[in-house]
Amino acid sequence: MPDQKKVATNFKFNLGDRVMIRNSAGMKGPIVELRGPLGPGGAQIYRVQFRRKPRGYIEVREDQLEIIPPVTDSSEEQGPG
């Protein structure tokens, strides 16, 4: 049986992560597809869905994205009282 090549799975972002696109006036949305190393020098490309009318998609390089931290409910952090 021939040796199988290992596929790199160390992506910086995952499907469903909410991200903001740098230098885009606050455009943000979830990652809906990992396109692979299609960018210059093998840069990872991600497909991001954004909410505008009509709803659309944009493909961007990994270095153009920033993760949006999950929202935490402040009422859960406070104790009783």
N, C-alpha and C positions, 0 to 999 in steps of 0.2 A: 504494500500500500504506500503510495507516495506521501511525503510529508506535507501537511497542510500548513498554509501560511497563517500566522496569527494576525488578526485584525486589531488595530489600535482602538481601544474603547475608553480612553482617558479624555473624554470630552469635558470642556469647561462648563457647558450648559447641558441640560437634559430636556426632553420633551415635556411641555407643560410649564416650564419655568417662565415666570413673567419677567420681561426684560424691557429696558428703555434703550432706544437707539440714540447714541451720542450725536450731538450736533444736528438734531432733527426737530427742534422746538418741542420736545417732550413727547414724541411719538413712542407709544409703548404697546405691548401686547404679549401674548403667549407664544412660545416657540412651538410650531406645529410640525416641523420636519427638519431632520438633520440631513443636509445634502451631501456632506462629505468634504474631502480635501480638494475642492475645486478652485480655490482662490490662488492668488499669486504665491509662489513658494510653498504650495500645499496647505494654505490657510483653510480652516474649516469654514464652511458656509452653512448658515441657518436660515430657515424660512420662518418669518414672524408674521402673524396675523394682526392687523391693526383695525381699529374701529373708527371708520369714517364712512360716510355714505357715498358711494357703495362700499361695502366691506371689502378690504383688499389684503394683499400679501406683499411682502418685500423680502428679498434675499440679501443678507448682509454677512460680512466677515465677522469672525469671532471677536476681533479687537474693536469692533464698532458697537458692541453690546455691553450693557451694565445690568447686573441682576437687580431686581426690585425686591427688597426684603419682605417677607410675609408680614401682613398686618396682624398685630397682636391686640387683643381686646384689653384695654386698661382696667376694666371692671374685674377681670379675672385675676389680675395681679394684686389687687387690693384685698386685704383680709376683711372679715366681718366687722361691721361697726359703722 
